[in-house]
């Protein structure tokens, strides 16, 4: 499967907004998929108790960090 990371990364504000409205567990799994960094599982395991968004109790700061890391990953893929 192919993705157009250049278009996705072109509007950081729009991407950031979309991620802020997204389920953070899904955002984290996308980050793991793209980076192959399985250590993220260790970082978030205590926050996720189930597969639904109400099962995630993650601080806003942690959510922002994960979203920022995904934005940076998309930027790198776009280069």
HTML snippet that shows the backbone in 3Dmol.js (N, CA, C, O; Angstrom):
<script src="https://3Dmol.org/build/3Dmol-min.js"></script>
<div id="view" style="width:600px;height:400px;position:relative"></div>
<script>
const pdb = `
ATOM      1  N   UNK A   1       0.841  -1.167   0.000  1.00  0.00           N
ATOM      2  CA  UNK A   1       0.000   0.000   0.000  1.00  0.00           C
ATOM      3  C   UNK A   1       0.890   1.235   0.000  1.00  0.00           C
ATOM      4  O   UNK A   1       1.933   1.257   0.653  1.00  0.00           O
ATOM      5  N   UNK A   2       0.479   2.248  -0.725  1.00  0.00           N
ATOM      6  CA  UNK A   2       1.258   3.465  -0.866  1.00  0.00           C
ATOM      7  C   UNK A   2       0.498   4.643  -0.256  1.00  0.00           C
ATOM      8  O   UNK A   2      -0.724   4.736  -0.374  1.00  0.00           O
ATOM      9  N   UNK A   3       1.230   5.531   0.391  1.00  0.00           N
ATOM     10  CA  UNK A   3       0.634   6.710   1.008  1.00  0.00           C
ATOM     11  C   UNK A   3       1.300   7.956   0.459  1.00  0.00           C
ATOM     12  O   UNK A   3       2.495   7.947   0.164  1.00  0.00           O
ATOM     13  N   UNK A   4       0.538   9.021   0.323  1.00  0.00           N
ATOM     14  CA  UNK A   4       1.063  10.296  -0.138  1.00  0.00           C
ATOM     15  C   UNK A   4       1.419  11.145   1.087  1.00  0.00           C
ATOM     16  O   UNK A   4       0.651  12.016   1.497  1.00  0.00           O
ATOM     17  N   UNK A   5       2.587  10.877   1.659  1.00  0.00           N
ATOM     18  CA  UNK A   5       3.012  11.581   2.862  1.00  0.00           C
ATOM     19  C   UNK A   5       3.322  13.051   2.576  1.00  0.00           C
ATOM     20  O   UNK A   5       3.229  13.882   3.478  1.00  0.00           O
ATOM     21  N   UNK A   6       3.686  13.382   1.350  1.00  0.00           N
ATOM     22  CA  UNK A   6       3.985  14.769   1.009  1.00  0.00           C
ATOM     23  C   UNK A   6       2.743  15.638   1.173  1.00  0.00           C
ATOM     24  O   UNK A   6       2.807  16.711   1.773  1.00  0.00           O
ATOM     25  N   UNK A   7       1.631  15.182   0.648  1.00  0.00           N
ATOM     26  CA  UNK A   7       0.378  15.941   0.788  1.00  0.00           C
ATOM     27  C   UNK A   7      -0.073  15.980   2.236  1.00  0.00           C
ATOM     28  O   UNK A   7      -0.535  17.012   2.722  1.00  0.00           O
ATOM     29  N   UNK A   8       0.062  14.865   2.917  1.00  0.00           N
ATOM     30  CA  UNK A   8      -0.343  14.790   4.311  1.00  0.00           C
ATOM     31  C   UNK A   8       0.469  15.737   5.183  1.00  0.00           C
ATOM     32  O   UNK A   8      -0.075  16.387   6.076  1.00  0.00           O
ATOM     33  N   UNK A   9       1.755  15.815   4.927  1.00  0.00           N
ATOM     34  CA  UNK A   9       2.645  16.642   5.737  1.00  0.00           C
ATOM     35  C   UNK A   9       2.615  18.117   5.337  1.00  0.00           C
ATOM     36  O   UNK A   9       3.169  18.961   6.043  1.00  0.00           O
ATOM     37  N   UNK A  10       1.980  18.428   4.224  1.00  0.00           N
ATOM     38  CA  UNK A  10       1.998  19.800   3.717  1.00  0.00           C
ATOM     39  C   UNK A  10       1.291  20.793   4.637  1.00  0.00           C
ATOM     40  O   UNK A  10       1.656  21.968   4.673  1.00  0.00           O
ATOM     41  N   UNK A  11       0.305  20.344   5.362  1.00  0.00           N
ATOM     42  CA  UNK A  11      -0.467  21.237   6.229  1.00  0.00           C
ATOM     43  C   UNK A  11      -0.402  20.711   7.656  1.00  0.00           C
ATOM     44  O   UNK A  11      -1.264  19.949   8.094  1.00  0.00           O
ATOM     45  N   UNK A  12       0.643  21.133   8.377  1.00  0.00           N
ATOM     46  CA  UNK A  12       0.853  20.657   9.747  1.00  0.00           C
ATOM     47  C   UNK A  12      -0.317  21.016  10.660  1.00  0.00           C
ATOM     48  O   UNK A  12      -0.698  20.233  11.531  1.00  0.00           O
ATOM     49  N   UNK A  13      -0.876  22.190  10.458  1.00  0.00           N
ATOM     50  CA  UNK A  13      -1.993  22.619  11.302  1.00  0.00           C
ATOM     51  C   UNK A  13      -3.192  21.699  11.111  1.00  0.00           C
ATOM     52  O   UNK A  13      -3.809  21.276  12.089  1.00  0.00           O
ATOM     53  N   UNK A  14      -3.524  21.387   9.877  1.00  0.00           N
ATOM     54  CA  UNK A  14      -4.644  20.500   9.585  1.00  0.00           C
ATOM     55  C   UNK A  14      -4.369  19.096  10.121  1.00  0.00           C
ATOM     56  O   UNK A  14      -5.256  18.466  10.697  1.00  0.00           O
ATOM     57  N   UNK A  15      -3.156  18.613   9.934  1.00  0.00           N
ATOM     58  CA  UNK A  15      -2.785  17.295  10.436  1.00  0.00           C
ATOM     59  C   UNK A  15      -2.862  17.270  11.962  1.00  0.00           C
ATOM     60  O   UNK A  15      -3.391  16.322  12.542  1.00  0.00           O
ATOM     61  N   UNK A  16      -2.340  18.303  12.607  1.00  0.00           N
ATOM     62  CA  UNK A  16      -2.392  18.384  14.060  1.00  0.00           C
ATOM     63  C   UNK A  16      -3.823  18.398  14.576  1.00  0.00           C
ATOM     64  O   UNK A  16      -4.136  17.743  15.570  1.00  0.00           O
ATOM     65  N   UNK A  17      -4.692  19.144  13.900  1.00  0.00           N
ATOM     66  CA  UNK A  17      -6.094  19.189  14.306  1.00  0.00           C
ATOM     67  C   UNK A  17      -6.740  17.822  14.141  1.00  0.00           C
ATOM     68  O   UNK A  17      -7.453  17.357  15.030  1.00  0.00           O
ATOM     69  N   UNK A  18      -6.491  17.177  13.005  1.00  0.00           N
ATOM     70  CA  UNK A  18      -7.073  15.853  12.765  1.00  0.00           C
ATOM     71  C   UNK A  18      -6.624  14.865  13.834  1.00  0.00           C
ATOM     72  O   UNK A  18      -7.422  14.059  14.315  1.00  0.00           O
ATOM     73  N   UNK A  19      -5.351  14.926  14.205  1.00  0.00           N
ATOM     74  CA  UNK A  19      -4.858  14.011  15.230  1.00  0.00           C
ATOM     75  C   UNK A  19      -5.446  14.329  16.598  1.00  0.00           C
ATOM     76  O   UNK A  19      -5.691  13.422  17.394  1.00  0.00           O
ATOM     77  N   UNK A  20      -5.674  15.606  16.878  1.00  0.00           N
ATOM     78  CA  UNK A  20      -6.248  15.970  18.175  1.00  0.00           C
ATOM     79  C   UNK A  20      -7.685  15.476  18.313  1.00  0.00           C
ATOM     80  O   UNK A  20      -8.177  15.292  19.427  1.00  0.00           O
ATOM     81  N   UNK A  21      -8.352  15.263  17.190  1.00  0.00           N
ATOM     82  CA  UNK A  21      -9.723  14.766  17.186  1.00  0.00           C
ATOM     83  C   UNK A  21      -9.790  13.244  17.049  1.00  0.00           C
ATOM     84  O   UNK A  21     -10.878  12.669  17.058  1.00  0.00           O
ATOM     85  N   UNK A  22      -8.642  12.598  16.925  1.00  0.00           N
ATOM     86  CA  UNK A  22      -8.583  11.155  16.690  1.00  0.00           C
ATOM     87  C   UNK A  22      -8.424  10.391  17.991  1.00  0.00           C
ATOM     88  O   UNK A  22      -7.987  10.944  19.000  1.00  0.00           O
ATOM     89  N   UNK A  23      -8.780   9.123  17.958  1.00  0.00           N
ATOM     90  CA  UNK A  23      -8.587   8.237  19.095  1.00  0.00           C
ATOM     91  C   UNK A  23      -7.087   8.044  19.317  1.00  0.00           C
ATOM     92  O   UNK A  23      -6.385   7.573  18.423  1.00  0.00           O
ATOM     93  N   UNK A  24      -6.601   8.399  20.488  1.00  0.00           N
ATOM     94  CA  UNK A  24      -5.161   8.386  20.740  1.00  0.00           C
ATOM     95  C   UNK A  24      -4.576   6.983  20.694  1.00  0.00           C
ATOM     96  O   UNK A  24      -3.412   6.822  20.327  1.00  0.00           O
ATOM     97  N   UNK A  25      -5.344   5.969  21.053  1.00  0.00           N
ATOM     98  CA  UNK A  25      -4.830   4.598  20.960  1.00  0.00           C
ATOM     99  C   UNK A  25      -4.559   4.241  19.505  1.00  0.00           C
ATOM    100  O   UNK A  25      -3.561   3.589  19.199  1.00  0.00           O
ATOM    101  N   UNK A  26      -5.439   4.661  18.616  1.00  0.00           N
ATOM    102  CA  UNK A  26      -5.238   4.416  17.184  1.00  0.00           C
ATOM    103  C   UNK A  26      -4.047   5.206  16.665  1.00  0.00           C
ATOM    104  O   UNK A  26      -3.243   4.687  15.891  1.00  0.00           O
ATOM    105  N   UNK A  27      -3.933   6.459  17.089  1.00  0.00           N
ATOM    106  CA  UNK A  27      -2.794   7.286  16.687  1.00  0.00           C
ATOM    107  C   UNK A  27      -1.487   6.626  17.123  1.00  0.00           C
ATOM    108  O   UNK A  27      -0.517   6.590  16.367  1.00  0.00           O
ATOM    109  N   UNK A  28      -1.474   6.110  18.342  1.00  0.00           N
ATOM    110  CA  UNK A  28      -0.271   5.437  18.852  1.00  0.00           C
ATOM    111  C   UNK A  28       0.058   4.195  18.030  1.00  0.00           C
ATOM    112  O   UNK A  28       1.227   3.930  17.748  1.00  0.00           O
ATOM    113  N   UNK A  29      -0.953   3.441  17.649  1.00  0.00           N
ATOM    114  CA  UNK A  29      -0.706   2.224  16.857  1.00  0.00           C
ATOM    115  C   UNK A  29      -0.185   2.576  15.462  1.00  0.00           C
ATOM    116  O   UNK A  29       0.652   1.857  14.915  1.00  0.00           O
ATOM    117  N   UNK A  30      -0.672   3.673  14.886  1.00  0.00           N
ATOM    118  CA  UNK A  30      -0.149   4.133  13.596  1.00  0.00           C
ATOM    119  C   UNK A  30       1.319   4.520  13.746  1.00  0.00           C
ATOM    120  O   UNK A  30       2.140   4.204  12.886  1.00  0.00           O
ATOM    121  N   UNK A  31       1.643   5.200  14.834  1.00  0.00           N
ATOM    122  CA  UNK A  31       3.039   5.569  15.088  1.00  0.00           C
ATOM    123  C   UNK A  31       3.917   4.331  15.201  1.00  0.00           C
ATOM    124  O   UNK A  31       5.010   4.291  14.635  1.00  0.00           O
ATOM    125  N   UNK A  32       3.454   3.332  15.919  1.00  0.00           N
ATOM    126  CA  UNK A  32       4.220   2.080  16.035  1.00  0.00           C
ATOM    127  C   UNK A  32       4.389   1.436  14.665  1.00  0.00           C
ATOM    128  O   UNK A  32       5.479   0.978  14.323  1.00  0.00           O
ATOM    129  N   UNK A  33       3.316   1.400  13.882  1.00  0.00           N
ATOM    130  CA  UNK A  33       3.383   0.786  12.551  1.00  0.00           C
ATOM    131  C   UNK A  33       4.411   1.473  11.660  1.00  0.00           C
ATOM    132  O   UNK A  33       5.197   0.808  10.986  1.00  0.00           O
ATOM    133  N   UNK A  34       4.404   2.800  11.658  1.00  0.00           N
ATOM    134  CA  UNK A  34       5.305   3.539  10.772  1.00  0.00           C
ATOM    135  C   UNK A  34       6.756   3.536  11.246  1.00  0.00           C
ATOM    136  O   UNK A  34       7.679   3.523  10.432  1.00  0.00           O
ATOM    137  N   UNK A  35       6.956   3.548  12.569  1.00  0.00           N
ATOM    138  CA  UNK A  35       8.323   3.632  13.098  1.00  0.00           C
ATOM    139  C   UNK A  35       8.911   2.282  13.454  1.00  0.00           C
ATOM    140  O   UNK A  35      10.127   2.137  13.575  1.00  0.00           O
ATOM    141  N   UNK A  36       8.043   1.291  13.621  1.00  0.00           N
ATOM    142  CA  UNK A  36       8.453  -0.043  14.096  1.00  0.00           C
ATOM    143  C   UNK A  36       9.104   0.031  15.478  1.00  0.00           C
ATOM    144  O   UNK A  36       9.885  -0.842  15.854  1.00  0.00           O
ATOM    145  N   UNK A  37       8.773   1.088  16.228  1.00  0.00           N
ATOM    146  CA  UNK A  37       9.306   1.296  17.575  1.00  0.00           C
ATOM    147  C   UNK A  37       8.337   0.693  18.589  1.00  0.00           C
ATOM    148  O   UNK A  37       7.387   1.345  19.023  1.00  0.00           O
ATOM    149  N   UNK A  38       8.588  -0.539  18.952  1.00  0.00           N
ATOM    150  CA  UNK A  38       7.698  -1.245  19.854  1.00  0.00           C
ATOM    151  C   UNK A  38       7.804  -0.752  21.294  1.00  0.00           C
ATOM    152  O   UNK A  38       6.971  -1.109  22.126  1.00  0.00           O
ATOM    153  N   UNK A  39       8.808   0.057  21.601  1.00  0.00           N
ATOM    154  CA  UNK A  39       8.942   0.577  22.961  1.00  0.00           C
ATOM    155  C   UNK A  39       7.776   1.493  23.332  1.00  0.00           C
ATOM    156  O   UNK A  39       7.525   1.727  24.514  1.00  0.00           O
ATOM    157  N   UNK A  40       7.072   2.004  22.340  1.00  0.00           N
ATOM    158  CA  UNK A  40       5.905   2.838  22.624  1.00  0.00           C
ATOM    159  C   UNK A  40       4.862   2.041  23.402  1.00  0.00           C
ATOM    160  O   UNK A  40       4.146   2.605  24.230  1.00  0.00           O
ATOM    161  N   UNK A  41       4.767   0.747  23.149  1.00  0.00           N
ATOM    162  CA  UNK A  41       3.832  -0.088  23.903  1.00  0.00           C
ATOM    163  C   UNK A  41       4.127  -0.024  25.397  1.00  0.00           C
ATOM    164  O   UNK A  41       3.209   0.051  26.213  1.00  0.00           O
ATOM    165  N   UNK A  42       5.403  -0.054  25.751  1.00  0.00           N
ATOM    166  CA  UNK A  42       5.794   0.042  27.162  1.00  0.00           C
ATOM    167  C   UNK A  42       5.407   1.391  27.751  1.00  0.00           C
ATOM    168  O   UNK A  42       5.013   1.474  28.914  1.00  0.00           O
ATOM    169  N   UNK A  43       5.517   2.438  26.955  1.00  0.00           N
ATOM    170  CA  UNK A  43       5.196   3.785  27.421  1.00  0.00           C
ATOM    171  C   UNK A  43       3.706   3.975  27.692  1.00  0.00           C
ATOM    172  O   UNK A  43       3.335   4.724  28.596  1.00  0.00           O
ATOM    173  N   UNK A  44       2.848   3.307  26.919  1.00  0.00           N
ATOM    174  CA  UNK A  44       1.411   3.578  27.011  1.00  0.00           C
ATOM    175  C   UNK A  44       0.600   2.453  27.641  1.00  0.00           C
ATOM    176  O   UNK A  44      -0.609   2.597  27.826  1.00  0.00           O
ATOM    177  N   UNK A  45       1.239   1.342  27.973  1.00  0.00           N
ATOM    178  CA  UNK A  45       0.467   0.189  28.443  1.00  0.00           C
ATOM    179  C   UNK A  45      -0.391   0.478  29.672  1.00  0.00           C
ATOM    180  O   UNK A  45      -1.483  -0.078  29.793  1.00  0.00           O
ATOM    181  N   UNK A  46       0.061   1.310  30.563  1.00  0.00           N
ATOM    182  CA  UNK A  46      -0.716   1.617  31.753  1.00  0.00           C
ATOM    183  C   UNK A  46      -1.916   2.510  31.507  1.00  0.00           C
ATOM    184  O   UNK A  46      -2.789   2.631  32.366  1.00  0.00           O
ATOM    185  N   UNK A  47      -1.964   3.129  30.351  1.00  0.00           N
ATOM    186  CA  UNK A  47      -3.044   4.059  30.031  1.00  0.00           C
ATOM    187  C   UNK A  47      -4.224   3.416  29.314  1.00  0.00           C
ATOM    188  O   UNK A  47      -5.323   3.972  29.310  1.00  0.00           O
ATOM    189  N   UNK A  48      -4.010   2.257  28.712  1.00  0.00           N
ATOM    190  CA  UNK A  48      -5.038   1.647  27.864  1.00  0.00           C
ATOM    191  C   UNK A  48      -5.547   0.371  28.518  1.00  0.00           C
ATOM    192  O   UNK A  48      -4.787  -0.572  28.738  1.00  0.00           O
ATOM    193  N   UNK A  49      -6.832   0.349  28.826  1.00  0.00           N
ATOM    194  CA  UNK A  49      -7.446  -0.793  29.501  1.00  0.00           C
ATOM    195  C   UNK A  49      -8.370  -1.596  28.601  1.00  0.00           C
ATOM    196  O   UNK A  49      -8.888  -2.634  29.014  1.00  0.00           O
ATOM    197  N   UNK A  50      -8.585  -1.127  27.369  1.00  0.00           N
ATOM    198  CA  UNK A  50      -9.482  -1.811  26.447  1.00  0.00           C
ATOM    199  C   UNK A  50      -9.448  -1.155  25.079  1.00  0.00           C
ATOM    200  O   UNK A  50      -8.736  -0.172  24.876  1.00  0.00           O
ATOM    201  N   UNK A  51     -10.217  -1.695  24.136  1.00  0.00           N
ATOM    202  CA  UNK A  51     -10.146  -1.228  22.753  1.00  0.00           C
ATOM    203  C   UNK A  51     -10.977   0.015  22.432  1.00  0.00           C
ATOM    204  O   UNK A  51     -10.902   0.512  21.309  1.00  0.00           O
ATOM    205  N   UNK A  52     -11.754   0.528  23.364  1.00  0.00           N
ATOM    206  CA  UNK A  52     -12.616   1.662  23.075  1.00  0.00           C
ATOM    207  C   UNK A  52     -12.024   2.932  23.646  1.00  0.00           C
ATOM    208  O   UNK A  52     -11.254   2.884  24.605  1.00  0.00           O
ATOM    209  N   UNK A  53     -12.377   4.070  23.063  1.00  0.00           N
ATOM    210  CA  UNK A  53     -11.780   5.335  23.489  1.00  0.00           C
ATOM    211  C   UNK A  53     -12.027   5.635  24.969  1.00  0.00           C
ATOM    212  O   UNK A  53     -11.184   6.263  25.608  1.00  0.00           O
ATOM    213  N   UNK A  54     -13.153   5.206  25.524  1.00  0.00           N
ATOM    214  CA  UNK A  54     -13.394   5.451  26.946  1.00  0.00           C
ATOM    215  C   UNK A  54     -12.537   4.550  27.841  1.00  0.00           C
ATOM    216  O   UNK A  54     -12.521   4.731  29.059  1.00  0.00           O
ATOM    217  N   UNK A  55     -11.837   3.597  27.260  1.00  0.00           N
ATOM    218  CA  UNK A  55     -10.937   2.710  28.007  1.00  0.00           C
ATOM    219  C   UNK A  55      -9.521   3.273  28.085  1.00  0.00           C
ATOM    220  O   UNK A  55      -8.629   2.644  28.653  1.00  0.00           O
ATOM    221  N   UNK A  56      -9.320   4.445  27.520  1.00  0.00           N
ATOM    222  CA  UNK A  56      -7.998   5.071  27.497  1.00  0.00           C
ATOM    223  C   UNK A  56      -7.996   6.240  28.478  1.00  0.00           C
ATOM    224  O   UNK A  56      -8.794   7.169  28.351  1.00  0.00           O
ATOM    225  N   UNK A  57      -7.107   6.187  29.440  1.00  0.00           N
ATOM    226  CA  UNK A  57      -6.947   7.261  30.425  1.00  0.00           C
ATOM    227  C   UNK A  57      -5.518   7.769  30.328  1.00  0.00           C
ATOM    228  O   UNK A  57      -4.650   7.361  31.099  1.00  0.00           O
ATOM    229  N   UNK A  58      -5.284   8.653  29.383  1.00  0.00           N
ATOM    230  CA  UNK A  58      -3.946   9.148  29.094  1.00  0.00           C
ATOM    231  C   UNK A  58      -3.908  10.655  29.326  1.00  0.00           C
ATOM    232  O   UNK A  58      -4.847  11.369  28.973  1.00  0.00           O
ATOM    233  N   UNK A  59      -2.830  11.128  29.913  1.00  0.00           N
ATOM    234  CA  UNK A  59      -2.721  12.564  30.155  1.00  0.00           C
ATOM    235  C   UNK A  59      -2.686  13.323  28.830  1.00  0.00           C
ATOM    236  O   UNK A  59      -2.272  12.793  27.799  1.00  0.00           O
ATOM    237  N   UNK A  60      -3.125  14.560  28.888  1.00  0.00           N
ATOM    238  CA  UNK A  60      -3.103  15.405  27.688  1.00  0.00           C
ATOM    239  C   UNK A  60      -1.674  15.568  27.175  1.00  0.00           C
ATOM    240  O   UNK A  60      -1.442  15.581  25.966  1.00  0.00           O
ATOM    241  N   UNK A  61      -0.731  15.690  28.084  1.00  0.00           N
ATOM    242  CA  UNK A  61       0.671  15.863  27.681  1.00  0.00           C
ATOM    243  C   UNK A  61       1.185  14.634  26.928  1.00  0.00           C
ATOM    244  O   UNK A  61       1.909  14.766  25.941  1.00  0.00           O
ATOM    245  N   UNK A  62       0.814  13.456  27.390  1.00  0.00           N
ATOM    246  CA  UNK A  62       1.242  12.226  26.711  1.00  0.00           C
ATOM    247  C   UNK A  62       0.588  12.130  25.340  1.00  0.00           C
ATOM    248  O   UNK A  62       1.234  11.736  24.369  1.00  0.00           O
ATOM    249  N   UNK A  63      -0.687  12.487  25.257  1.00  0.00           N
ATOM    250  CA  UNK A  63      -1.377  12.466  23.962  1.00  0.00           C
ATOM    251  C   UNK A  63      -0.735  13.438  22.982  1.00  0.00           C
ATOM    252  O   UNK A  63      -0.538  13.113  21.811  1.00  0.00           O
ATOM    253  N   UNK A  64      -0.413  14.623  23.466  1.00  0.00           N
ATOM    254  CA  UNK A  64       0.234  15.623  22.606  1.00  0.00           C
ATOM    255  C   UNK A  64       1.605  15.144  22.141  1.00  0.00           C
ATOM    256  O   UNK A  64       1.990  15.371  20.994  1.00  0.00           O
ATOM    257  N   UNK A  65       2.339  14.485  23.031  1.00  0.00           N
ATOM    258  CA  UNK A  65       3.661  13.963  22.652  1.00  0.00           C
ATOM    259  C   UNK A  65       3.553  12.898  21.571  1.00  0.00           C
ATOM    260  O   UNK A  65       4.331  12.897  20.617  1.00  0.00           O
ATOM    261  N   UNK A  66       2.596  11.999  21.716  1.00  0.00           N
ATOM    262  CA  UNK A  66       2.407  10.940  20.709  1.00  0.00           C
ATOM    263  C   UNK A  66       2.004  11.560  19.377  1.00  0.00           C
ATOM    264  O   UNK A  66       2.536  11.174  18.336  1.00  0.00           O
ATOM    265  N   UNK A  67       1.086  12.501  19.389  1.00  0.00           N
ATOM    266  CA  UNK A  67       0.665  13.161  18.146  1.00  0.00           C
ATOM    267  C   UNK A  67       1.827  13.906  17.506  1.00  0.00           C
ATOM    268  O   UNK A  67       1.996  13.854  16.288  1.00  0.00           O
ATOM    269  N   UNK A  68       2.627  14.594  18.307  1.00  0.00           N
ATOM    270  CA  UNK A  68       3.791  15.316  17.772  1.00  0.00           C
ATOM    271  C   UNK A  68       4.790  14.351  17.161  1.00  0.00           C
ATOM    272  O   UNK A  68       5.385  14.645  16.124  1.00  0.00           O
ATOM    273  N   UNK A  69       4.978  13.215  17.787  1.00  0.00           N
ATOM    274  CA  UNK A  69       5.900  12.210  17.236  1.00  0.00           C
ATOM    275  C   UNK A  69       5.383  11.661  15.909  1.00  0.00           C
ATOM    276  O   UNK A  69       6.167  11.404  14.995  1.00  0.00           O
ATOM    277  N   UNK A  70       4.065  11.481  15.799  1.00  0.00           N
ATOM    278  CA  UNK A  70       3.504  11.005  14.534  1.00  0.00           C
ATOM    279  C   UNK A  70       3.636  12.077  13.452  1.00  0.00           C
ATOM    280  O   UNK A  70       3.956  11.760  12.307  1.00  0.00           O
ATOM    281  N   UNK A  71       3.393  13.332  13.802  1.00  0.00           N
ATOM    282  CA  UNK A  71       3.566  14.420  12.824  1.00  0.00           C
ATOM    283  C   UNK A  71       5.012  14.455  12.328  1.00  0.00           C
ATOM    284  O   UNK A  71       5.252  14.598  11.129  1.00  0.00           O
ATOM    285  N   UNK A  72       5.963  14.328  13.229  1.00  0.00           N
ATOM    286  CA  UNK A  72       7.381  14.324  12.835  1.00  0.00           C
ATOM    287  C   UNK A  72       7.684  13.111  11.952  1.00  0.00           C
ATOM    288  O   UNK A  72       8.447  13.222  10.992  1.00  0.00           O
ATOM    289  N   UNK A  73       7.100  11.970  12.263  1.00  0.00           N
ATOM    290  CA  UNK A  73       7.315  10.770  11.450  1.00  0.00           C
ATOM    291  C   UNK A  73       6.758  10.964  10.043  1.00  0.00           C
ATOM    292  O   UNK A  73       7.399  10.589   9.061  1.00  0.00           O
ATOM    293  N   UNK A  74       5.578  11.542   9.945  1.00  0.00           N
ATOM    294  CA  UNK A  74       4.983  11.821   8.632  1.00  0.00           C
ATOM    295  C   UNK A  74       5.866  12.790   7.862  1.00  0.00           C
ATOM    296  O   UNK A  74       6.080  12.619   6.662  1.00  0.00           O
ATOM    297  N   UNK A  75       6.377  13.801   8.543  1.00  0.00           N
ATOM    298  CA  UNK A  75       7.291  14.767   7.886  1.00  0.00           C
ATOM    299  C   UNK A  75       8.519  14.065   7.339  1.00  0.00           C
ATOM    300  O   UNK A  75       8.946  14.355   6.221  1.00  0.00           O
ATOM    301  N   UNK A  76       9.090  13.158   8.095  1.00  0.00           N
ATOM    302  CA  UNK A  76      10.276  12.417   7.656  1.00  0.00           C
ATOM    303  C   UNK A  76       9.953  11.547   6.439  1.00  0.00           C
ATOM    304  O   UNK A  76      10.729  11.495   5.484  1.00  0.00           O
ATOM    305  N   UNK A  77       8.808  10.868   6.478  1.00  0.00           N
ATOM    306  CA  UNK A  77       8.398  10.054   5.331  1.00  0.00           C
ATOM    307  C   UNK A  77       8.182  10.910   4.085  1.00  0.00           C
ATOM    308  O   UNK A  77       8.407  10.449   2.965  1.00  0.00           O
ATOM    309  N   UNK A  78       7.746  12.158   4.280  1.00  0.00           N
ATOM    310  CA  UNK A  78       7.465  13.045   3.149  1.00  0.00           C
ATOM    311  C   UNK A  78       8.709  13.540   2.452  1.00  0.00           C
ATOM    312  O   UNK A  78       8.646  13.948   1.293  1.00  0.00           O
ATOM    313  N   UNK A  79       9.851  13.512   3.144  1.00  0.00           N
ATOM    314  CA  UNK A  79      11.089  14.048   2.562  1.00  0.00           C
ATOM    315  C   UNK A  79      11.645  13.174   1.479  1.00  0.00           C
ATOM    316  O   UNK A  79      12.682  13.494   0.897  1.00  0.00           O
TER     317      UNK A  79
END
`;
const viewer = $3Dmol.createViewer("view");
viewer.addModel(pdb, "pdb");
viewer.setStyle({}, {cartoon: {color: "spectrum"}});
viewer.zoomTo();
viewer.render();
</script>
